[in-house]
Amino acid sequence: MSTIAGVDFGTLSVRVTLLDSEKGRLATASAEYPLHRKREDPDYATQSHQDQMDALVKATRQAIQDAGIDGTQIETMALDTTGSSVIPVGENLQPLDDYYLWCDHRAKEEAQQITELAHKENLEAIEWCGGVYSHEWGFAKLLHWLRHNPEKREHFVTAFEHCDMVAGTLCGINDAKRVKRSACAMGHKWMWNPKWDGLPSQKFLSDLDPLFDGIREKLSGDYATSDKLAGHLSPQWADAMGLRAGIPIPVGAFDAHWDAIGAGCREGDVVNVVGTSTCIIAMQKKANLVPGVCGVVPGSVHPNYTGVEAGLSATGDIFEAIARRAGHKVSELSKGLETYRAGQTGLLRLSWDNGDRTVLVNSELGGVTLGWNLIHTAQDELFAAIEGTAFHTRIILERMAEYGVPVDRVINAGGIPQNNQVLNQVYADVLGKPVLVPAGIPTSLGSGIFAFLAAGTFSTVEEAQEKMCLSYKTFAPNPAANATYNRLFAHYKRLYFALGKRGAEASTLGDVLPELRKIAAEVTRRV
């Protein structure tokens, strides 16, 4: 029997969960920290490292108090974080600035330059991240920081992803070269892969901008999967949190990847971590390139498999925007959606409100809704938006399956599926597969599983999952609804590529609106 701490750093708060290998969850506590925005710059989003560490101390002590245990009983602590959230540091791991948070979008120009040069020089790495380098990722953010902070450049030693910075801090490491770097974080956001000797070449990086001269060496170090240790808890932080000094801390990872492990993901499973956006996680034995999928990285989800990451740029954000425009909360607008039937609204909605992350990888797209009439309501649009995100998810899963990623079972994780039964049923009907939803929120459970591995309580991820993961509620597809959605999906797929892809072949679309009306009329008559 052992007790561990699983930590999950989110966008606005940190959650600490204490787990017992026999009793399960003992307590969960969270603490908030501010997100810094600027009215004059909507792309700006940063957070203070110190604020986050203070919140971690507060949440850990609260969890220990709520569990009614002695903190020195805790045998290890593991953590996941948002990403790509990048912090530049100087000597002794001192932050030179706040984190460029994952949702900081200032580095658009830098990302475009990286993409253009990568294709010009036939850089293999760009194909493994969907063909487009995102402004949300590490190199783009670091280059933006170097360009806009000339007075701090002389003090710059290196940059870290959030999960690596926190782990290094907790372990009391002052030498940047000794900080372990997460294969998950660096593989998905920094084009790292053992296939091409790690990071892109120094020549490529220097050709991009002379400010990157020597950057490959500054980012060098031990890149590791999460079955390896980042180090051991320092006396300073042990005292602050009420824990025992010297307990092991494994190499961290991104929240969605460990959420997938906490949701029970195994080979053949696809986990939709549905929140403000959707992160789609799968894993496979072989490392197959999947065009349009932004991340295929060995060891990023499970140490012994290749992790595959895709997603929707907006999901819950779309629902919130529809409700806000209608002057309601999503919970209010959702009342009665359970009576809606597949295709009854006559609307077909493309979920590009925040661009397309997968498979078109095009941030310049915008939301599209077809089929409006004068009596449609905001509630109709909300239901069509749920259908649209399900259709988009089907586009992604079909692309993954086409290139060898096994898609046998679908798990809806994240916060929204816990409170939106309509969404889960629509996804099952659209995908034509049972959708499993954990019986409880698995957030920080993935951290707990890797903490148990570090403690030696379990010898494999699968053994820990068997013991610690939650049971599922199953949503089975309705045959009639699935038949209707298959008809609608054919139109959605045609529109998706015709409208979303520059230079797409001409497509006849004149039948779409009449067909939407026809399907809606048929469904209404059946009801």
One Martini backbone bead per residue (centre of mass of N, CA, C, O) as a GRO file, in nm:
protein
  527
    1MET     BB    1   0.097   0.035   0.022
    2SER     BB    2   0.030   0.371  -0.117
    3THR     BB    3   0.107   0.729  -0.124
    4ILE     BB    4   0.014   0.992  -0.353
    5ALA     BB    5   0.084   1.269  -0.588
    6GLY     BB    6  -0.132   1.438  -0.814
    7VAL     BB    7  -0.061   1.682  -1.072
    8ASP     BB    8  -0.258   1.966  -1.214
    9PHE     BB    9  -0.195   2.212  -1.454
   10GLY     BB   10  -0.381   2.472  -1.539
   11THR     BB   11  -0.486   2.778  -1.650
   12LEU     BB   12  -0.614   2.868  -1.335
   13SER     BB   13  -0.516   2.593  -1.190
   14VAL     BB   14  -0.432   2.365  -0.925
   15ARG     BB   15  -0.431   2.006  -0.887
   16VAL     BB   16  -0.449   1.792  -0.593
   17THR     BB   17  -0.405   1.434  -0.565
   18LEU     BB   18  -0.476   1.181  -0.335
   19LEU     BB   19  -0.347   0.842  -0.345
   20ASP     BB   20  -0.446   0.508  -0.285
   21SER     BB   21  -0.379   0.182  -0.379
   22GLU     BB   22  -0.654   0.083  -0.218
   23LYS     BB   23  -0.862   0.342  -0.170
   24GLY     BB   24  -0.776   0.570  -0.349
   25ARG     BB   25  -0.926   0.854  -0.317
   26LEU     BB   26  -0.868   1.101  -0.061
   27ALA     BB   27  -0.797   1.387  -0.210
   28THR     BB   28  -0.891   1.725  -0.330
   29ALA     BB   29  -0.707   2.020  -0.439
   30SER     BB   30  -0.721   2.379  -0.505
   31ALA     BB   31  -0.547   2.655  -0.683
   32GLU     BB   32  -0.515   2.976  -0.779
   33TYR     BB   33  -0.419   3.181  -1.072
   34PRO     BB   34  -0.325   3.428  -1.268
   35LEU     BB   35  -0.424   3.571  -1.579
   36HIS     BB   36  -0.249   3.755  -1.818
   37ARG     BB   37  -0.388   4.039  -1.972
   38LYS     BB   38  -0.456   4.256  -2.271
   39ARG     BB   39  -0.658   4.478  -2.415
   40GLU     BB   40  -0.445   4.569  -2.649
   41ASP     BB   41  -0.374   4.235  -2.644
   42PRO     BB   42  -0.541   3.941  -2.718
   43ASP     BB   43  -0.271   3.745  -2.744
   44TYR     BB   44  -0.215   3.780  -2.448
   45ALA     BB   45  -0.060   3.513  -2.224
   46THR     BB   46   0.026   3.496  -1.877
   47GLN     BB   47   0.250   3.352  -1.616
   48SER     BB   48   0.358   3.295  -1.295
   49HIS     BB   49   0.575   3.092  -1.140
   50GLN     BB   50   0.528   3.177  -0.846
   51ASP     BB   51   0.222   3.150  -0.841
   52GLN     BB   52   0.223   2.845  -0.898
   53MET     BB   53   0.393   2.752  -0.655
   54ASP     BB   54   0.208   2.866  -0.437
   55ALA     BB   55  -0.039   2.696  -0.523
   56LEU     BB   56   0.089   2.419  -0.475
   57VAL     BB   57   0.127   2.449  -0.174
   58LYS     BB   58  -0.167   2.502  -0.098
   59ALA     BB   59  -0.295   2.242  -0.223
   60THR     BB   60  -0.127   2.033  -0.074
   61ARG     BB   61  -0.201   2.110   0.216
   62GLN     BB   62  -0.507   2.075   0.177
   63ALA     BB   63  -0.506   1.775   0.098
   64ILE     BB   64  -0.379   1.671   0.356
   65GLN     BB   65  -0.596   1.778   0.546
   66ASP     BB   66  -0.843   1.636   0.409
   67ALA     BB   67  -0.714   1.340   0.448
   68GLY     BB   68  -0.574   1.302   0.734
   69ILE     BB   69  -0.255   1.319   0.694
   70ASP     BB   70   0.078   1.260   0.667
   71GLY     BB   71   0.295   1.396   0.440
   72THR     BB   72   0.529   1.175   0.487
   73GLN     BB   73   0.363   0.939   0.338
   74ILE     BB   74   0.440   1.051   0.079
   75GLU     BB   75   0.626   0.899  -0.197
   76THR     BB   76   0.516   1.085  -0.441
   77MET     BB   77   0.543   1.318  -0.731
   78ALA     BB   78   0.330   1.419  -1.005
   79LEU     BB   79   0.328   1.616  -1.325
   80ASP     BB   80   0.112   1.829  -1.509
   81THR     BB   81   0.063   2.045  -1.803
   82THR     BB   82   0.058   2.282  -1.999
   83GLY     BB   83   0.074   2.325  -2.372
   84SER     BB   84   0.274   2.553  -2.478
   85SER     BB   85   0.472   2.657  -2.195
   86VAL     BB   86   0.705   2.927  -2.186
   87ILE     BB   87   1.035   2.973  -2.025
   88PRO     BB   88   1.275   3.201  -1.960
   89VAL     BB   89   1.619   3.159  -1.849
   90GLY     BB   90   1.874   3.184  -1.627
   91GLU     BB   91   2.056   3.165  -1.387
   92ASN     BB   92   1.947   2.931  -1.164
   93LEU     BB   93   1.653   2.925  -1.289
   94GLN     BB   94   1.577   3.218  -1.353
   95PRO     BB   95   1.333   3.406  -1.441
   96LEU     BB   96   1.288   3.645  -1.716
   97ASP     BB   97   0.982   3.561  -1.720
   98ASP     BB   98   0.697   3.471  -1.812
   99TYR     BB   99   0.478   3.268  -1.930
  100TYR     BB  100   0.400   3.140  -2.234
  101LEU     BB  101   0.112   3.051  -2.288
  102TRP     BB  102  -0.069   2.841  -2.479
  103CYS     BB  103  -0.281   3.104  -2.535
  104ASP     BB  104  -0.052   3.246  -2.672
  105HIS     BB  105  -0.066   3.445  -3.001
  106ARG     BB  106   0.199   3.623  -3.091
  107ALA     BB  107   0.369   3.396  -3.287
  108LYS     BB  108   0.276   3.403  -3.596
  109GLU     BB  109   0.517   3.495  -3.766
  110GLU     BB  110   0.716   3.279  -3.666
  111ALA     BB  111   0.554   3.032  -3.759
  112GLN     BB  112   0.552   3.099  -4.061
  113GLN     BB  113   0.860   3.094  -4.096
  114ILE     BB  114   0.904   2.803  -4.013
  115THR     BB  115   0.726   2.672  -4.226
  116GLU     BB  116   0.858   2.786  -4.483
  117LEU     BB  117   1.149   2.681  -4.431
  118ALA     BB  118   1.085   2.382  -4.396
  119HIS     BB  119   0.981   2.343  -4.689
  120LYS     BB  120   1.226   2.456  -4.840
  121GLU     BB  121   1.424   2.232  -4.675
  122ASN     BB  122   1.283   1.959  -4.618
  123LEU     BB  123   1.178   1.918  -4.330
  124GLU     BB  124   1.073   1.645  -4.167
  125ALA     BB  125   0.935   1.758  -3.907
  126ILE     BB  126   0.687   1.904  -4.042
  127GLU     BB  127   0.530   1.636  -4.116
  128TRP     BB  128   0.500   1.548  -3.796
  129CYS     BB  129   0.317   1.841  -3.757
  130GLY     BB  130   0.109   1.872  -4.020
  131GLY     BB  131   0.284   2.109  -4.197
  132VAL     BB  132   0.243   2.306  -3.937
  133TYR     BB  133   0.354   2.565  -3.746
  134SER     BB  134   0.271   2.682  -3.438
  135HIS     BB  135   0.209   2.966  -3.233
  136GLU     BB  136   0.186   2.763  -2.967
  137TRP     BB  137   0.490   2.698  -2.991
  138GLY     BB  138   0.811   2.706  -2.882
  139PHE     BB  139   0.992   2.843  -3.105
  140ALA     BB  140   0.802   3.080  -3.158
  141LYS     BB  141   0.802   3.198  -2.869
  142LEU     BB  142   1.105   3.234  -2.832
  143LEU     BB  143   1.153   3.422  -3.073
  144HIS     BB  144   0.964   3.643  -2.981
  145TRP     BB  145   1.114   3.706  -2.719
  146LEU     BB  146   1.392   3.777  -2.841
  147ARG     BB  147   1.282   4.014  -3.023
  148HIS     BB  148   1.125   4.172  -2.755
  149ASN     BB  149   1.408   4.129  -2.548
  150PRO     BB  150   1.705   4.264  -2.575
  151GLU     BB  151   1.781   4.324  -2.262
  152LYS     BB  152   1.776   3.986  -2.194
  153ARG     BB  153   1.968   3.811  -2.374
  154GLU     BB  154   2.239   3.801  -2.199
  155HIS     BB  155   2.074   3.614  -1.972
  156PHE     BB  156   2.026   3.378  -2.153
  157VAL     BB  157   2.015   3.017  -2.131
  158THR     BB  158   1.705   2.910  -2.147
  159ALA     BB  159   1.423   2.693  -2.213
  160PHE     BB  160   1.098   2.592  -2.078
  161GLU     BB  161   0.877   2.384  -1.999
  162HIS     BB  162   0.658   2.371  -1.753
  163CYS     BB  163   0.708   2.076  -1.649
  164ASP     BB  164   1.024   2.114  -1.625
  165MET     BB  165   1.036   2.359  -1.439
  166VAL     BB  166   0.888   2.242  -1.196
  167ALA     BB  167   1.062   1.991  -1.151
  168GLY     BB  168   1.333   2.138  -1.119
  169THR     BB  169   1.248   2.310  -0.879
  170LEU     BB  170   1.166   2.080  -0.680
  171CYS     BB  171   1.472   1.953  -0.708
  172GLY     BB  172   1.688   2.195  -0.688
  173ILE     BB  173   1.780   2.289  -0.972
  174ASN     BB  174   2.043   2.507  -1.125
  175ASP     BB  175   2.125   2.337  -1.371
  176ALA     BB  176   2.004   2.325  -1.686
  177LYS     BB  177   2.146   2.052  -1.782
  178ARG     BB  178   1.989   1.877  -1.540
  179VAL     BB  179   1.728   1.909  -1.678
  180LYS     BB  180   1.467   1.742  -1.762
  181ARG     BB  181   1.313   1.650  -2.072
  182SER     BB  182   1.016   1.617  -2.223
  183ALA     BB  183   0.913   1.418  -2.477
  184CYS     BB  184   0.631   1.527  -2.500
  185ALA     BB  185   0.684   1.834  -2.519
  186MET     BB  186   0.919   1.832  -2.737
  187GLY     BB  187   0.775   1.662  -2.956
  188HIS     BB  188   0.501   1.838  -2.995
  189LYS     BB  189   0.654   2.156  -2.986
  190TRP     BB  190   0.991   2.108  -3.095
  191MET     BB  191   1.066   1.876  -3.308
  192TRP     BB  192   1.128   1.622  -3.149
  193ASN     BB  193   1.336   1.332  -3.259
  194PRO     BB  194   1.524   1.048  -3.289
  195LYS     BB  195   1.511   1.021  -3.604
  196TRP     BB  196   1.676   1.330  -3.612
  197ASP     BB  197   1.851   1.387  -3.359
  198GLY     BB  198   1.606   1.552  -3.250
  199LEU     BB  199   1.655   1.843  -3.327
  200PRO     BB  200   1.692   2.066  -3.528
  201SER     BB  201   1.922   2.210  -3.689
  202GLN     BB  202   2.131   2.473  -3.656
  203LYS     BB  203   2.106   2.577  -3.942
  204PHE     BB  204   1.804   2.612  -3.948
  205LEU     BB  205   1.784   2.803  -3.699
  206SER     BB  206   1.979   3.025  -3.814
  207ASP     BB  207   1.820   3.078  -4.077
  208LEU     BB  208   1.577   3.189  -3.935
  209ASP     BB  209   1.767   3.320  -3.691
  210PRO     BB  210   2.044   3.451  -3.534
  211LEU     BB  211   1.916   3.431  -3.244
  212PHE     BB  212   1.962   3.099  -3.276
  213ASP     BB  213   2.240   3.090  -3.205
  214GLY     BB  214   2.306   2.806  -3.009
  215ILE     BB  215   2.020   2.676  -2.923
  216ARG     BB  216   2.067   2.372  -2.926
  217GLU     BB  217   2.259   2.370  -2.682
  218LYS     BB  218   2.060   2.513  -2.482
  219LEU     BB  219   1.848   2.252  -2.535
  220SER     BB  220   2.007   2.055  -2.407
  221GLY     BB  221   1.990   1.708  -2.289
  222ASP     BB  222   1.764   1.508  -2.111
  223TYR     BB  223   1.547   1.307  -2.283
  224ALA     BB  224   1.228   1.193  -2.142
  225THR     BB  225   1.028   0.976  -2.010
  226SER     BB  226   0.783   0.905  -1.746
  227ASP     BB  227   0.971   0.650  -1.635
  228LYS     BB  228   1.147   0.878  -1.544
  229LEU     BB  229   1.357   1.084  -1.356
  230ALA     BB  230   1.401   1.420  -1.252
  231GLY     BB  231   1.411   1.356  -0.931
  232HIS     BB  232   1.427   1.509  -0.601
  233LEU     BB  233   1.300   1.640  -0.334
  234SER     BB  234   1.356   1.920  -0.179
  235PRO     BB  235   1.377   2.057   0.127
  236GLN     BB  236   1.236   2.324   0.068
  237TRP     BB  237   0.970   2.199  -0.067
  238ALA     BB  238   0.900   2.000   0.152
  239ASP     BB  239   0.850   2.210   0.372
  240ALA     BB  240   0.632   2.379   0.222
  241MET     BB  241   0.431   2.109   0.171
  242GLY     BB  242   0.468   1.868   0.386
  243LEU     BB  243   0.702   1.679   0.303
  244ARG     BB  244   0.939   1.452   0.196
  245ALA     BB  245   1.249   1.438   0.143
  246GLY     BB  246   1.350   1.261  -0.163
  247ILE     BB  247   1.127   1.218  -0.336
  248PRO     BB  248   1.014   1.115  -0.628
  249ILE     BB  249   1.026   1.269  -0.969
  250PRO     BB  250   0.892   1.254  -1.255
  251VAL     BB  251   0.860   1.304  -1.566
  252GLY     BB  252   0.672   1.505  -1.736
  253ALA     BB  253   0.363   1.639  -1.889
  254PHE     BB  254   0.078   1.664  -2.051
  255ASP     BB  255  -0.245   1.673  -1.964
  256ALA     BB  256  -0.388   1.513  -2.197
  257HIS     BB  257  -0.200   1.261  -2.191
  258TRP     BB  258  -0.263   1.187  -1.888
  259ASP     BB  259  -0.568   1.183  -1.914
  260ALA     BB  260  -0.571   0.935  -2.096
  261ILE     BB  261  -0.450   0.742  -1.891
  262GLY     BB  262  -0.672   0.804  -1.669
  263ALA     BB  263  -0.903   0.695  -1.883
  264GLY     BB  264  -0.763   0.410  -2.003
  265CYS     BB  265  -0.561   0.415  -2.224
  266ARG     BB  266  -0.508   0.212  -2.513
  267GLU     BB  267  -0.453   0.025  -2.756
  268GLY     BB  268  -0.730   0.138  -2.967
  269ASP     BB  269  -0.765   0.405  -2.834
  270VAL     BB  270  -0.969   0.707  -2.810
  271VAL     BB  271  -0.919   1.031  -2.665
  272ASN     BB  272  -1.151   1.284  -2.572
  273VAL     BB  273  -1.054   1.598  -2.459
  274VAL     BB  274  -1.324   1.784  -2.344
  275GLY     BB  275  -1.338   2.138  -2.375
  276THR     BB  276  -1.269   2.424  -2.502
  277SER     BB  277  -1.120   2.206  -2.633
  278THR     BB  278  -0.979   1.934  -2.831
  279CYS     BB  279  -0.803   1.641  -2.734
  280ILE     BB  280  -0.654   1.385  -2.931
  281ILE     BB  281  -0.577   1.052  -2.814
  282ALA     BB  282  -0.320   0.816  -2.906
  283MET     BB  283  -0.179   0.478  -2.973
  284GLN     BB  284   0.122   0.311  -3.106
  285LYS     BB  285   0.373   0.108  -3.203
  286LYS     BB  286   0.398   0.268  -3.452
  287ALA     BB  287   0.557   0.530  -3.652
  288ASN     BB  288   0.317   0.706  -3.817
  289LEU     BB  289   0.245   0.909  -4.062
  290VAL     BB  290  -0.005   1.184  -4.030
  291PRO     BB  291  -0.169   1.377  -4.218
  292GLY     BB  292  -0.258   1.667  -4.024
  293VAL     BB  293  -0.110   1.561  -3.772
  294CYS     BB  294   0.062   1.730  -3.507
  295GLY     BB  295   0.141   1.443  -3.341
  296VAL     BB  296   0.429   1.209  -3.354
  297VAL     BB  297   0.547   1.046  -3.049
  298PRO     BB  298   0.769   0.886  -2.876
  299GLY     BB  299   0.650   0.836  -2.544
  300SER     BB  300   0.419   1.065  -2.478
  301VAL     BB  301   0.207   0.875  -2.328
  302HIS     BB  302   0.354   0.598  -2.359
  303PRO     BB  303   0.667   0.472  -2.327
  304ASN     BB  304   0.591   0.209  -2.543
  305TYR     BB  305   0.468   0.431  -2.735
  306THR     BB  306   0.311   0.609  -2.984
  307GLY     BB  307   0.207   0.925  -2.991
  308VAL     BB  308  -0.119   1.078  -3.069
  309GLU     BB  309  -0.205   1.415  -3.181
  310ALA     BB  310  -0.507   1.600  -3.179
  311GLY     BB  311  -0.776   1.845  -3.284
  312LEU     BB  312  -0.977   2.109  -3.158
  313SER     BB  313  -0.979   2.456  -3.126
  314ALA     BB  314  -1.301   2.429  -3.067
  315THR     BB  315  -1.579   2.378  -2.829
  316GLY     BB  316  -1.673   2.510  -2.561
  317ASP     BB  317  -1.630   2.792  -2.685
  318ILE     BB  318  -1.871   2.770  -2.877
  319PHE     BB  319  -2.094   2.728  -2.672
  320GLU     BB  320  -2.039   2.991  -2.515
  321ALA     BB  321  -2.085   3.189  -2.751
  322ILE     BB  322  -2.378   3.120  -2.809
  323ALA     BB  323  -2.485   3.184  -2.524
  324ARG     BB  324  -2.385   3.475  -2.501
  325ARG     BB  325  -2.545   3.590  -2.745
  326ALA     BB  326  -2.823   3.489  -2.592
  327GLY     BB  327  -2.799   3.546  -2.271
  328HIS     BB  328  -2.666   3.272  -2.166
  329LYS     BB  329  -2.611   2.973  -2.041
  330VAL     BB  330  -2.535   2.662  -2.128
  331SER     BB  331  -2.719   2.520  -1.920
  332GLU     BB  332  -2.977   2.668  -2.012
  333LEU     BB  333  -2.965   2.606  -2.325
  334SER     BB  334  -2.967   2.280  -2.279
  335LYS     BB  335  -3.253   2.273  -2.213
  336GLY     BB  336  -3.401   2.013  -2.422
  337LEU     BB  337  -3.186   1.862  -2.608
  338GLU     BB  338  -3.290   1.563  -2.559
  339THR     BB  339  -3.528   1.605  -2.790
  340TYR     BB  340  -3.340   1.594  -3.006
  341ARG     BB  341  -3.267   1.515  -3.346
  342ALA     BB  342  -3.115   1.405  -3.603
  343GLY     BB  343  -3.124   1.683  -3.823
  344GLN     BB  344  -3.375   1.875  -3.733
  345THR     BB  345  -3.263   2.175  -3.786
  346GLY     BB  346  -3.105   2.208  -4.077
  347LEU     BB  347  -2.815   2.226  -3.969
  348LEU     BB  348  -2.464   2.305  -4.063
  349ARG     BB  349  -2.160   2.291  -3.863
  350LEU     BB  350  -1.850   2.449  -3.865
  351SER     BB  351  -1.565   2.423  -3.630
  352TRP     BB  352  -1.388   2.729  -3.705
  353ASP     BB  353  -1.378   2.968  -3.490
  354ASN     BB  354  -1.044   2.883  -3.425
  355GLY     BB  355  -0.997   2.711  -3.646
  356ASP     BB  356  -0.773   2.447  -3.780
  357ARG     BB  357  -0.589   2.182  -3.652
  358THR     BB  358  -0.760   1.924  -3.763
  359VAL     BB  359  -0.634   1.846  -4.091
  360LEU     BB  360  -0.572   2.140  -4.218
  361VAL     BB  361  -0.407   2.346  -4.064
  362ASN     BB  362  -0.602   2.633  -4.025
  363SER     BB  363  -0.620   2.953  -3.871
  364GLU     BB  364  -0.808   3.122  -4.097
  365LEU     BB  365  -1.062   3.010  -4.017
  366GLY     BB  366  -1.427   2.998  -3.995
  367GLY     BB  367  -1.731   2.984  -3.903
  368VAL     BB  368  -2.004   2.762  -4.025
  369THR     BB  369  -2.358   2.809  -4.119
  370LEU     BB  370  -2.611   2.604  -4.253
  371GLY     BB  371  -2.977   2.661  -4.298
  372TRP     BB  372  -3.112   2.912  -4.236
  373ASN     BB  373  -3.388   3.058  -4.065
  374LEU     BB  374  -3.634   3.266  -3.903
  375ILE     BB  375  -3.678   3.030  -3.650
  376HIS     BB  376  -3.420   3.003  -3.541
  377THR     BB  377  -3.220   2.913  -3.264
  378ALA     BB  378  -2.977   2.893  -3.030
  379GLN     BB  379  -3.039   2.596  -2.967
  380ASP     BB  380  -3.003   2.493  -3.251
  381GLU     BB  381  -2.706   2.577  -3.273
  382LEU     BB  382  -2.600   2.410  -3.040
  383PHE     BB  383  -2.670   2.136  -3.160
  384ALA     BB  384  -2.510   2.178  -3.425
  385ALA     BB  385  -2.236   2.209  -3.279
  386ILE     BB  386  -2.223   1.929  -3.164
  387GLU     BB  387  -2.237   1.788  -3.436
  388GLY     BB  388  -1.988   1.931  -3.562
  389THR     BB  389  -1.774   1.821  -3.361
  390ALA     BB  390  -1.832   1.526  -3.435
  391PHE     BB  391  -1.762   1.541  -3.734
  392HIS     BB  392  -1.473   1.638  -3.694
  393THR     BB  393  -1.384   1.391  -3.534
  394ARG     BB  394  -1.435   1.192  -3.767
  395ILE     BB  395  -1.229   1.302  -3.959
  396ILE     BB  396  -0.986   1.236  -3.774
  397LEU     BB  397  -1.031   0.929  -3.727
  398GLU     BB  398  -1.016   0.852  -4.025
  399ARG     BB  399  -0.728   0.950  -4.073
  400MET     BB  400  -0.591   0.772  -3.864
  401ALA     BB  401  -0.689   0.497  -3.973
  402GLU     BB  402  -0.568   0.527  -4.263
  403TYR     BB  403  -0.261   0.541  -4.101
  404GLY     BB  404  -0.277   0.297  -3.859
  405VAL     BB  405  -0.464   0.389  -3.635
  406PRO     BB  406  -0.623   0.253  -3.382
  407VAL     BB  407  -1.006   0.246  -3.376
  408ASP     BB  408  -1.201   0.083  -3.134
  409ARG     BB  409  -1.219   0.305  -2.899
  410VAL     BB  410  -1.423   0.554  -2.725
  411ILE     BB  411  -1.321   0.832  -2.514
  412ASN     BB  412  -1.480   1.069  -2.298
  413ALA     BB  413  -1.315   1.328  -2.173
  414GLY     BB  414  -1.326   1.560  -1.952
  415GLY     BB  415  -1.563   1.791  -1.847
  416ILE     BB  416  -1.812   1.792  -2.044
  417PRO     BB  417  -1.906   1.483  -2.043
  418GLN     BB  418  -2.001   1.491  -1.739
  419ASN     BB  419  -2.250   1.727  -1.829
  420ASN     BB  420  -2.313   1.595  -2.141
  421GLN     BB  421  -2.519   1.364  -2.270
  422VAL     BB  422  -2.579   1.461  -2.555
  423LEU     BB  423  -2.293   1.461  -2.665
  424ASN     BB  424  -2.235   1.158  -2.627
  425GLN     BB  425  -2.465   1.057  -2.812
  426VAL     BB  426  -2.384   1.204  -3.069
  427TYR     BB  427  -2.106   1.075  -3.097
  428ALA     BB  428  -2.207   0.785  -3.124
  429ASP     BB  429  -2.388   0.839  -3.376
  430VAL     BB  430  -2.164   0.956  -3.564
  431LEU     BB  431  -1.937   0.723  -3.522
  432GLY     BB  432  -2.065   0.429  -3.468
  433LYS     BB  433  -1.983   0.416  -3.155
  434PRO     BB  434  -1.904   0.355  -2.856
  435VAL     BB  435  -1.917   0.570  -2.568
  436LEU     BB  436  -1.691   0.640  -2.312
  437VAL     BB  437  -1.747   0.741  -1.963
  438PRO     BB  438  -1.623   0.839  -1.693
  439ALA     BB  439  -1.703   0.790  -1.339
  440GLY     BB  440  -1.557   1.068  -1.349
  441ILE     BB  441  -1.279   1.268  -1.290
  442PRO     BB  442  -0.944   1.207  -1.428
  443THR     BB  443  -0.803   1.435  -1.323
  444SER     BB  444  -0.472   1.345  -1.209
  445LEU     BB  445  -0.461   1.032  -1.252
  446GLY     BB  446  -0.219   1.017  -1.439
  447SER     BB  447  -0.021   1.126  -1.235
  448GLY     BB  448  -0.068   0.898  -1.032
  449ILE     BB  449   0.038   0.666  -1.206
  450PHE     BB  450   0.334   0.780  -1.230
  451ALA     BB  451   0.380   0.786  -0.927
  452PHE     BB  452   0.351   0.482  -0.876
  453LEU     BB  453   0.589   0.403  -1.054
  454ALA     BB  454   0.804   0.564  -0.891
  455ALA     BB  455   0.731   0.397  -0.620
  456GLY     BB  456   0.677   0.080  -0.712
  457THR     BB  457   0.378  -0.025  -0.696
  458PHE     BB  458   0.396  -0.042  -1.006
  459SER     BB  459   0.525  -0.184  -1.317
  460THR     BB  460   0.278  -0.073  -1.492
  461VAL     BB  461   0.043   0.104  -1.646
  462GLU     BB  462  -0.173  -0.121  -1.664
  463GLU     BB  463  -0.176  -0.196  -1.365
  464ALA     BB  464  -0.264   0.082  -1.264
  465GLN     BB  465  -0.524   0.108  -1.428
  466GLU     BB  466  -0.672  -0.142  -1.318
  467LYS     BB  467  -0.681  -0.011  -1.022
  468MET     BB  468  -0.750   0.323  -1.071
  469CYS     BB  469  -0.958   0.332  -1.273
  470LEU     BB  470  -1.253   0.406  -1.395
  471SER     BB  471  -1.550   0.358  -1.476
  472TYR     BB  472  -1.818   0.321  -1.720
  473LYS     BB  473  -2.023   0.494  -1.941
  474THR     BB  474  -2.246   0.387  -2.200
  475PHE     BB  475  -2.284   0.499  -2.546
  476ALA     BB  476  -2.501   0.392  -2.777
  477PRO     BB  477  -2.580   0.365  -3.090
  478ASN     BB  478  -2.828   0.484  -3.299
  479PRO     BB  479  -2.930   0.363  -3.592
  480ALA     BB  480  -3.103   0.598  -3.701
  481ALA     BB  481  -2.907   0.828  -3.636
  482ASN     BB  482  -2.665   0.712  -3.792
  483ALA     BB  483  -2.799   0.726  -4.070
  484THR     BB  484  -2.836   1.030  -4.075
  485TYR     BB  485  -2.536   1.107  -4.022
  486ASN     BB  486  -2.421   0.979  -4.278
  487ARG     BB  487  -2.557   1.180  -4.467
  488LEU     BB  488  -2.441   1.441  -4.340
  489PHE     BB  489  -2.136   1.371  -4.355
  490ALA     BB  490  -2.103   1.380  -4.658
  491HIS     BB  491  -2.142   1.689  -4.664
  492TYR     BB  492  -1.937   1.778  -4.457
  493LYS     BB  493  -1.684   1.664  -4.596
  494ARG     BB  494  -1.710   1.827  -4.856
  495LEU     BB  495  -1.705   2.109  -4.720
  496TYR     BB  496  -1.446   2.091  -4.557
  497PHE     BB  497  -1.256   2.075  -4.820
  498ALA     BB  498  -1.376   2.301  -5.004
  499LEU     BB  499  -1.354   2.548  -4.783
  500GLY     BB  500  -1.064   2.472  -4.621
  501LYS     BB  501  -0.901   2.441  -4.902
  502ARG     BB  502  -0.666   2.548  -5.083
  503GLY     BB  503  -0.721   2.457  -5.409
  504ALA     BB  504  -0.966   2.313  -5.438
  505GLU     BB  505  -1.166   2.129  -5.588
  506ALA     BB  506  -1.435   2.136  -5.752
  507SER     BB  507  -1.770   2.163  -5.601
  508THR     BB  508  -2.090   2.051  -5.574
  509LEU     BB  509  -2.339   2.239  -5.355
  510GLY     BB  510  -2.654   2.261  -5.439
  511ASP     BB  511  -2.761   2.004  -5.249
  512VAL     BB  512  -2.734   2.075  -4.949
  513LEU     BB  513  -2.980   2.249  -4.859
  514PRO     BB  514  -3.205   2.056  -4.955
  515GLU     BB  515  -3.106   1.816  -4.778
  516LEU     BB  516  -3.145   1.945  -4.504
  517ARG     BB  517  -3.449   1.982  -4.533
  518LYS     BB  518  -3.523   1.687  -4.585
  519ILE     BB  519  -3.416   1.567  -4.323
  520ALA     BB  520  -3.578   1.742  -4.127
  521ALA     BB  521  -3.858   1.650  -4.229
  522GLU     BB  522  -3.825   1.348  -4.170
  523VAL     BB  523  -3.773   1.371  -3.867
  524THR     BB  524  -4.034   1.521  -3.791
  525ARG     BB  525  -4.230   1.299  -3.886
  526ARG     BB  526  -4.124   1.078  -3.692
  527VAL     BB  527  -4.192   1.251  -3.429
   0.00000   0.00000   0.00000
